[in-house]
């Protein structure tokens, strides 16, 4: 499942970095902290590898 916004893609990248031990979990904030706790590494990879071109900055509220 690809990310639907640049903010979501960026948060997934931060959470993935923490999952891999590249950054500290304590440095995570907001959405990335929630993603770290609720998603596995494979799911985070799918979000983080989404191409940013054409994505909105933030997800629109429906």
PyMOL Python script that loads the backbone (N, CA, C, O; Angstrom):
from pymol import cmd

cmd.read_pdbstr("""\
ATOM      1  N   UNK A   1       0.843  -1.178   0.000  1.00  0.00           N
ATOM      2  CA  UNK A   1       0.000   0.000   0.000  1.00  0.00           C
ATOM      3  C   UNK A   1       0.889   1.242   0.000  1.00  0.00           C
ATOM      4  O   UNK A   1       1.673   1.432   0.931  1.00  0.00           O
ATOM      5  N   UNK A   2       0.788   2.064  -0.990  1.00  0.00           N
ATOM      6  CA  UNK A   2       1.634   3.267  -1.063  1.00  0.00           C
ATOM      7  C   UNK A   2       1.131   4.377  -0.145  1.00  0.00           C
ATOM      8  O   UNK A   2      -0.044   4.415   0.221  1.00  0.00           O
ATOM      9  N   UNK A   3       2.031   5.269   0.216  1.00  0.00           N
ATOM     10  CA  UNK A   3       1.668   6.441   1.014  1.00  0.00           C
ATOM     11  C   UNK A   3       0.766   7.342   0.185  1.00  0.00           C
ATOM     12  O   UNK A   3       0.869   7.370  -1.042  1.00  0.00           O
ATOM     13  N   UNK A   4      -0.117   8.079   0.849  1.00  0.00           N
ATOM     14  CA  UNK A   4      -1.036   8.960   0.139  1.00  0.00           C
ATOM     15  C   UNK A   4      -0.635  10.426   0.235  1.00  0.00           C
ATOM     16  O   UNK A   4      -1.307  11.288  -0.332  1.00  0.00           O
ATOM     17  N   UNK A   5       0.452  10.718   0.947  1.00  0.00           N
ATOM     18  CA  UNK A   5       0.943  12.088   1.037  1.00  0.00           C
ATOM     19  C   UNK A   5       2.436  12.073   1.350  1.00  0.00           C
ATOM     20  O   UNK A   5       2.984  11.063   1.793  1.00  0.00           O
ATOM     21  N   UNK A   6       3.081  13.210   1.110  1.00  0.00           N
ATOM     22  CA  UNK A   6       4.503  13.327   1.417  1.00  0.00           C
ATOM     23  C   UNK A   6       4.746  13.204   2.914  1.00  0.00           C
ATOM     24  O   UNK A   6       5.745  12.618   3.331  1.00  0.00           O
ATOM     25  N   UNK A   7       3.847  13.749   3.726  1.00  0.00           N
ATOM     26  CA  UNK A   7       3.988  13.677   5.177  1.00  0.00           C
ATOM     27  C   UNK A   7       3.918  12.228   5.652  1.00  0.00           C
ATOM     28  O   UNK A   7       4.679  11.827   6.532  1.00  0.00           O
ATOM     29  N   UNK A   8       3.018  11.448   5.081  1.00  0.00           N
ATOM     30  CA  UNK A   8       2.878  10.037   5.448  1.00  0.00           C
ATOM     31  C   UNK A   8       4.116   9.256   5.028  1.00  0.00           C
ATOM     32  O   UNK A   8       4.579   8.392   5.773  1.00  0.00           O
ATOM     33  N   UNK A   9       4.651   9.541   3.865  1.00  0.00           N
ATOM     34  CA  UNK A   9       5.844   8.862   3.370  1.00  0.00           C
ATOM     35  C   UNK A   9       7.037   9.173   4.259  1.00  0.00           C
ATOM     36  O   UNK A   9       7.835   8.288   4.566  1.00  0.00           O
ATOM     37  N   UNK A  10       7.159  10.412   4.669  1.00  0.00           N
ATOM     38  CA  UNK A  10       8.259  10.838   5.522  1.00  0.00           C
ATOM     39  C   UNK A  10       8.159  10.199   6.915  1.00  0.00           C
ATOM     40  O   UNK A  10       9.170   9.770   7.473  1.00  0.00           O
ATOM     41  N   UNK A  11       6.958  10.136   7.471  1.00  0.00           N
ATOM     42  CA  UNK A  11       6.747   9.519   8.779  1.00  0.00           C
ATOM     43  C   UNK A  11       7.086   8.027   8.733  1.00  0.00           C
ATOM     44  O   UNK A  11       7.673   7.491   9.673  1.00  0.00           O
ATOM     45  N   UNK A  12       6.718   7.368   7.649  1.00  0.00           N
ATOM     46  CA  UNK A  12       7.026   5.948   7.495  1.00  0.00           C
ATOM     47  C   UNK A  12       8.531   5.738   7.408  1.00  0.00           C
ATOM     48  O   UNK A  12       9.054   4.771   7.962  1.00  0.00           O
ATOM     49  N   UNK A  13       9.225   6.625   6.726  1.00  0.00           N
ATOM     50  CA  UNK A  13      10.679   6.522   6.635  1.00  0.00           C
ATOM     51  C   UNK A  13      11.344   6.658   7.992  1.00  0.00           C
ATOM     52  O   UNK A  13      12.297   5.940   8.294  1.00  0.00           O
ATOM     53  N   UNK A  14      10.850   7.571   8.809  1.00  0.00           N
ATOM     54  CA  UNK A  14      11.400   7.761  10.150  1.00  0.00           C
ATOM     55  C   UNK A  14      11.133   6.527  11.016  1.00  0.00           C
ATOM     56  O   UNK A  14      12.018   6.070  11.739  1.00  0.00           O
ATOM     57  N   UNK A  15       9.918   5.994  10.941  1.00  0.00           N
ATOM     58  CA  UNK A  15       9.573   4.799  11.714  1.00  0.00           C
ATOM     59  C   UNK A  15      10.394   3.597  11.265  1.00  0.00           C
ATOM     60  O   UNK A  15      10.830   2.796  12.092  1.00  0.00           O
ATOM     61  N   UNK A  16      10.605   3.472   9.971  1.00  0.00           N
ATOM     62  CA  UNK A  16      11.402   2.375   9.437  1.00  0.00           C
ATOM     63  C   UNK A  16      12.845   2.469   9.921  1.00  0.00           C
ATOM     64  O   UNK A  16      13.457   1.457  10.262  1.00  0.00           O
ATOM     65  N   UNK A  17      13.377   3.662   9.948  1.00  0.00           N
ATOM     66  CA  UNK A  17      14.737   3.870  10.436  1.00  0.00           C
ATOM     67  C   UNK A  17      14.873   3.420  11.891  1.00  0.00           C
ATOM     68  O   UNK A  17      15.879   2.820  12.269  1.00  0.00           O
ATOM     69  N   UNK A  18      13.864   3.710  12.695  1.00  0.00           N
ATOM     70  CA  UNK A  18      13.885   3.295  14.099  1.00  0.00           C
ATOM     71  C   UNK A  18      13.730   1.774  14.223  1.00  0.00           C
ATOM     72  O   UNK A  18      14.379   1.149  15.062  1.00  0.00           O
ATOM     73  N   UNK A  19      12.879   1.188  13.394  1.00  0.00           N
ATOM     74  CA  UNK A  19      12.697  -0.274  13.414  1.00  0.00           C
ATOM     75  C   UNK A  19      14.015  -0.981  13.113  1.00  0.00           C
ATOM     76  O   UNK A  19      14.309  -2.030  13.687  1.00  0.00           O
ATOM     77  N   UNK A  20      14.794  -0.410  12.224  1.00  0.00           N
ATOM     78  CA  UNK A  20      16.072  -1.013  11.824  1.00  0.00           C
ATOM     79  C   UNK A  20      17.198  -0.672  12.796  1.00  0.00           C
ATOM     80  O   UNK A  20      18.315  -1.168  12.647  1.00  0.00           O
ATOM     81  N   UNK A  21      16.915   0.168  13.788  1.00  0.00           N
ATOM     82  CA  UNK A  21      17.916   0.522  14.770  1.00  0.00           C
ATOM     83  C   UNK A  21      18.856   1.627  14.321  1.00  0.00           C
ATOM     84  O   UNK A  21      19.883   1.863  14.958  1.00  0.00           O
ATOM     85  N   UNK A  22      18.520   2.300  13.241  1.00  0.00           N
ATOM     86  CA  UNK A  22      19.369   3.369  12.716  1.00  0.00           C
ATOM     87  C   UNK A  22      19.174   4.674  13.483  1.00  0.00           C
ATOM     88  O   UNK A  22      20.082   5.502  13.555  1.00  0.00           O
ATOM     89  N   UNK A  23      17.985   4.851  14.053  1.00  0.00           N
ATOM     90  CA  UNK A  23      17.706   6.000  14.916  1.00  0.00           C
ATOM     91  C   UNK A  23      17.030   5.475  16.174  1.00  0.00           C
ATOM     92  O   UNK A  23      16.566   4.335  16.212  1.00  0.00           O
ATOM     93  N   UNK A  24      16.978   6.315  17.201  1.00  0.00           N
ATOM     94  CA  UNK A  24      16.370   5.903  18.465  1.00  0.00           C
ATOM     95  C   UNK A  24      14.853   6.042  18.412  1.00  0.00           C
ATOM     96  O   UNK A  24      14.323   6.996  17.843  1.00  0.00           O
ATOM     97  N   UNK A  25      14.169   5.081  19.012  1.00  0.00           N
ATOM     98  CA  UNK A  25      12.713   5.120  19.070  1.00  0.00           C
ATOM     99  C   UNK A  25      12.251   6.377  19.806  1.00  0.00           C
ATOM    100  O   UNK A  25      11.213   6.947  19.469  1.00  0.00           O
ATOM    101  N   UNK A  26      13.004   6.803  20.793  1.00  0.00           N
ATOM    102  CA  UNK A  26      12.634   7.980  21.586  1.00  0.00           C
ATOM    103  C   UNK A  26      12.642   9.269  20.767  1.00  0.00           C
ATOM    104  O   UNK A  26      12.071  10.271  21.199  1.00  0.00           O
ATOM    105  N   UNK A  27      13.270   9.264  19.606  1.00  0.00           N
ATOM    106  CA  UNK A  27      13.312  10.446  18.738  1.00  0.00           C
ATOM    107  C   UNK A  27      12.062  10.578  17.870  1.00  0.00           C
ATOM    108  O   UNK A  27      11.852  11.618  17.246  1.00  0.00           O
ATOM    109  N   UNK A  28      11.235   9.540  17.823  1.00  0.00           N
ATOM    110  CA  UNK A  28      10.027   9.569  17.004  1.00  0.00           C
ATOM    111  C   UNK A  28       8.950  10.428  17.646  1.00  0.00           C
ATOM    112  O   UNK A  28       8.821  10.478  18.869  1.00  0.00           O
ATOM    113  N   UNK A  29       8.176  11.105  16.794  1.00  0.00           N
ATOM    114  CA  UNK A  29       7.080  11.952  17.260  1.00  0.00           C
ATOM    115  C   UNK A  29       5.856  11.719  16.388  1.00  0.00           C
ATOM    116  O   UNK A  29       5.979  11.303  15.236  1.00  0.00           O
ATOM    117  N   UNK A  30       4.707  11.978  16.921  1.00  0.00           N
ATOM    118  CA  UNK A  30       3.466  11.965  16.153  1.00  0.00           C
ATOM    119  C   UNK A  30       3.189  10.688  15.387  1.00  0.00           C
ATOM    120  O   UNK A  30       3.225   9.589  15.940  1.00  0.00           O
ATOM    121  N   UNK A  31       2.910  10.852  14.101  1.00  0.00           N
ATOM    122  CA  UNK A  31       2.512   9.731  13.252  1.00  0.00           C
ATOM    123  C   UNK A  31       3.591   8.661  13.142  1.00  0.00           C
ATOM    124  O   UNK A  31       3.283   7.470  13.096  1.00  0.00           O
ATOM    125  N   UNK A  32       4.850   9.078  13.102  1.00  0.00           N
ATOM    126  CA  UNK A  32       5.918   8.091  12.964  1.00  0.00           C
ATOM    127  C   UNK A  32       5.986   7.180  14.183  1.00  0.00           C
ATOM    128  O   UNK A  32       6.308   5.999  14.052  1.00  0.00           O
ATOM    129  N   UNK A  33       5.688   7.708  15.363  1.00  0.00           N
ATOM    130  CA  UNK A  33       5.680   6.903  16.582  1.00  0.00           C
ATOM    131  C   UNK A  33       4.555   5.873  16.524  1.00  0.00           C
ATOM    132  O   UNK A  33       4.744   4.714  16.894  1.00  0.00           O
ATOM    133  N   UNK A  34       3.382   6.303  16.056  1.00  0.00           N
ATOM    134  CA  UNK A  34       2.254   5.386  15.907  1.00  0.00           C
ATOM    135  C   UNK A  34       2.518   4.315  14.874  1.00  0.00           C
ATOM    136  O   UNK A  34       2.166   3.153  15.071  1.00  0.00           O
ATOM    137  N   UNK A  35       3.141   4.705  13.766  1.00  0.00           N
ATOM    138  CA  UNK A  35       3.483   3.744  12.714  1.00  0.00           C
ATOM    139  C   UNK A  35       4.493   2.720  13.228  1.00  0.00           C
ATOM    140  O   UNK A  35       4.386   1.533  12.921  1.00  0.00           O
ATOM    141  N   UNK A  36       5.461   3.172  14.000  1.00  0.00           N
ATOM    142  CA  UNK A  36       6.485   2.280  14.553  1.00  0.00           C
ATOM    143  C   UNK A  36       5.833   1.181  15.380  1.00  0.00           C
ATOM    144  O   UNK A  36       6.216   0.015  15.294  1.00  0.00           O
ATOM    145  N   UNK A  37       4.847   1.564  16.180  1.00  0.00           N
ATOM    146  CA  UNK A  37       4.203   0.617  17.085  1.00  0.00           C
ATOM    147  C   UNK A  37       3.188  -0.288  16.404  1.00  0.00           C
ATOM    148  O   UNK A  37       2.975  -1.417  16.846  1.00  0.00           O
ATOM    149  N   UNK A  38       2.557   0.189  15.335  1.00  0.00           N
ATOM    150  CA  UNK A  38       1.455  -0.576  14.750  1.00  0.00           C
ATOM    151  C   UNK A  38       1.780  -1.308  13.451  1.00  0.00           C
ATOM    152  O   UNK A  38       0.982  -2.127  12.993  1.00  0.00           O
ATOM    153  N   UNK A  39       2.937  -1.027  12.847  1.00  0.00           N
ATOM    154  CA  UNK A  39       3.261  -1.631  11.555  1.00  0.00           C
ATOM    155  C   UNK A  39       4.552  -2.427  11.625  1.00  0.00           C
ATOM    156  O   UNK A  39       5.452  -2.119  12.407  1.00  0.00           O
ATOM    157  N   UNK A  40       4.626  -3.462  10.789  1.00  0.00           N
ATOM    158  CA  UNK A  40       5.871  -4.226  10.736  1.00  0.00           C
ATOM    159  C   UNK A  40       6.810  -3.598   9.695  1.00  0.00           C
ATOM    160  O   UNK A  40       6.426  -2.680   8.971  1.00  0.00           O
ATOM    161  N   UNK A  41       8.028  -4.103   9.637  1.00  0.00           N
ATOM    162  CA  UNK A  41       9.048  -3.516   8.762  1.00  0.00           C
ATOM    163  C   UNK A  41       8.642  -3.557   7.289  1.00  0.00           C
ATOM    164  O   UNK A  41       8.896  -2.606   6.550  1.00  0.00           O
ATOM    165  N   UNK A  42       8.025  -4.631   6.868  1.00  0.00           N
ATOM    166  CA  UNK A  42       7.594  -4.762   5.466  1.00  0.00           C
ATOM    167  C   UNK A  42       6.558  -3.699   5.111  1.00  0.00           C
ATOM    168  O   UNK A  42       6.642  -3.086   4.047  1.00  0.00           O
ATOM    169  N   UNK A  43       5.586  -3.474   5.991  1.00  0.00           N
ATOM    170  CA  UNK A  43       4.560  -2.462   5.739  1.00  0.00           C
ATOM    171  C   UNK A  43       5.188  -1.070   5.679  1.00  0.00           C
ATOM    172  O   UNK A  43       4.834  -0.262   4.819  1.00  0.00           O
ATOM    173  N   UNK A  44       6.116  -0.792   6.590  1.00  0.00           N
ATOM    174  CA  UNK A  44       6.777   0.501   6.600  1.00  0.00           C
ATOM    175  C   UNK A  44       7.590   0.715   5.328  1.00  0.00           C
ATOM    176  O   UNK A  44       7.634   1.825   4.799  1.00  0.00           O
ATOM    177  N   UNK A  45       8.231  -0.340   4.837  1.00  0.00           N
ATOM    178  CA  UNK A  45       9.000  -0.243   3.593  1.00  0.00           C
ATOM    179  C   UNK A  45       8.092   0.159   2.439  1.00  0.00           C
ATOM    180  O   UNK A  45       8.467   0.995   1.616  1.00  0.00           O
ATOM    181  N   UNK A  46       6.896  -0.433   2.373  1.00  0.00           N
ATOM    182  CA  UNK A  46       5.963  -0.126   1.293  1.00  0.00           C
ATOM    183  C   UNK A  46       5.556   1.352   1.310  1.00  0.00           C
ATOM    184  O   UNK A  46       5.470   1.987   0.259  1.00  0.00           O
ATOM    185  N   UNK A  47       5.310   1.891   2.495  1.00  0.00           N
ATOM    186  CA  UNK A  47       4.957   3.300   2.607  1.00  0.00           C
ATOM    187  C   UNK A  47       6.152   4.188   2.284  1.00  0.00           C
ATOM    188  O   UNK A  47       6.025   5.162   1.543  1.00  0.00           O
ATOM    189  N   UNK A  48       7.303   3.854   2.838  1.00  0.00           N
ATOM    190  CA  UNK A  48       8.481   4.703   2.703  1.00  0.00           C
ATOM    191  C   UNK A  48       9.030   4.744   1.283  1.00  0.00           C
ATOM    192  O   UNK A  48       9.611   5.751   0.878  1.00  0.00           O
ATOM    193  N   UNK A  49       8.857   3.672   0.521  1.00  0.00           N
ATOM    194  CA  UNK A  49       9.423   3.647  -0.831  1.00  0.00           C
ATOM    195  C   UNK A  49       8.527   4.311  -1.871  1.00  0.00           C
ATOM    196  O   UNK A  49       8.884   4.362  -3.048  1.00  0.00           O
ATOM    197  N   UNK A  50       7.378   4.815  -1.458  1.00  0.00           N
ATOM    198  CA  UNK A  50       6.480   5.525  -2.373  1.00  0.00           C
ATOM    199  C   UNK A  50       7.195   6.732  -2.968  1.00  0.00           C
ATOM    200  O   UNK A  50       7.826   7.503  -2.245  1.00  0.00           O
ATOM    201  N   UNK A  51       7.099   6.893  -4.265  1.00  0.00           N
ATOM    202  CA  UNK A  51       7.691   8.053  -4.928  1.00  0.00           C
ATOM    203  C   UNK A  51       6.951   9.311  -4.485  1.00  0.00           C
ATOM    204  O   UNK A  51       5.721   9.326  -4.432  1.00  0.00           O
ATOM    205  N   UNK A  52       7.693  10.354  -4.171  1.00  0.00           N
ATOM    206  CA  UNK A  52       7.100  11.594  -3.664  1.00  0.00           C
ATOM    207  C   UNK A  52       6.517  12.470  -4.768  1.00  0.00           C
ATOM    208  O   UNK A  52       5.642  13.296  -4.508  1.00  0.00           O
ATOM    209  N   UNK A  53       6.991  12.295  -5.985  1.00  0.00           N
ATOM    210  CA  UNK A  53       6.514  13.132  -7.087  1.00  0.00           C
ATOM    211  C   UNK A  53       5.007  12.944  -7.273  1.00  0.00           C
ATOM    212  O   UNK A  53       4.519  11.822  -7.414  1.00  0.00           O
ATOM    213  N   UNK A  54       4.293  14.050  -7.271  1.00  0.00           N
ATOM    214  CA  UNK A  54       2.854  14.006  -7.486  1.00  0.00           C
ATOM    215  C   UNK A  54       2.022  13.829  -6.228  1.00  0.00           C
ATOM    216  O   UNK A  54       0.798  13.945  -6.285  1.00  0.00           O
ATOM    217  N   UNK A  55       2.649  13.554  -5.099  1.00  0.00           N
ATOM    218  CA  UNK A  55       1.904  13.406  -3.859  1.00  0.00           C
ATOM    219  C   UNK A  55       1.624  14.782  -3.246  1.00  0.00           C
ATOM    220  O   UNK A  55       2.455  15.685  -3.347  1.00  0.00           O
ATOM    221  N   UNK A  56       0.464  14.943  -2.614  1.00  0.00           N
ATOM    222  CA  UNK A  56       0.211  16.202  -1.905  1.00  0.00           C
ATOM    223  C   UNK A  56       1.073  16.257  -0.637  1.00  0.00           C
ATOM    224  O   UNK A  56       1.526  15.226  -0.140  1.00  0.00           O
ATOM    225  N   UNK A  57       1.291  17.467  -0.124  1.00  0.00           N
ATOM    226  CA  UNK A  57       2.078  17.607   1.107  1.00  0.00           C
ATOM    227  C   UNK A  57       1.413  16.855   2.254  1.00  0.00           C
ATOM    228  O   UNK A  57       2.068  16.116   2.989  1.00  0.00           O
ATOM    229  N   UNK A  58       0.121  17.048   2.397  1.00  0.00           N
ATOM    230  CA  UNK A  58      -0.639  16.382   3.453  1.00  0.00           C
ATOM    231  C   UNK A  58      -1.866  15.736   2.854  1.00  0.00           C
ATOM    232  O   UNK A  58      -2.360  16.157   1.808  1.00  0.00           O
ATOM    233  N   UNK A  59      -2.346  14.721   3.519  1.00  0.00           N
ATOM    234  CA  UNK A  59      -3.554  14.025   3.074  1.00  0.00           C
ATOM    235  C   UNK A  59      -4.754  14.936   3.263  1.00  0.00           C
ATOM    236  O   UNK A  59      -4.905  15.554   4.317  1.00  0.00           O
ATOM    237  N   UNK A  60      -5.599  15.023   2.266  1.00  0.00           N
ATOM    238  CA  UNK A  60      -6.779  15.881   2.373  1.00  0.00           C
ATOM    239  C   UNK A  60      -7.803  15.242   3.313  1.00  0.00           C
ATOM    240  O   UNK A  60      -7.919  14.019   3.385  1.00  0.00           O
ATOM    241  N   UNK A  61      -8.530  16.079   4.020  1.00  0.00           N
ATOM    242  CA  UNK A  61      -9.571  15.607   4.926  1.00  0.00           C
ATOM    243  C   UNK A  61     -10.840  15.406   4.133  1.00  0.00           C
ATOM    244  O   UNK A  61     -11.350  16.351   3.531  1.00  0.00           O
ATOM    245  N   UNK A  62     -11.365  14.185   4.119  1.00  0.00           N
ATOM    246  CA  UNK A  62     -12.601  13.889   3.365  1.00  0.00           C
ATOM    247  C   UNK A  62     -13.819  14.090   4.212  1.00  0.00           C
ATOM    248  O   UNK A  62     -14.939  13.888   3.742  1.00  0.00           O
TER     249      UNK A  62
END
""", "prot")
cmd.dss("prot")
cmd.show_as("cartoon", "prot")
cmd.util.cbc("prot")
cmd.orient("prot")
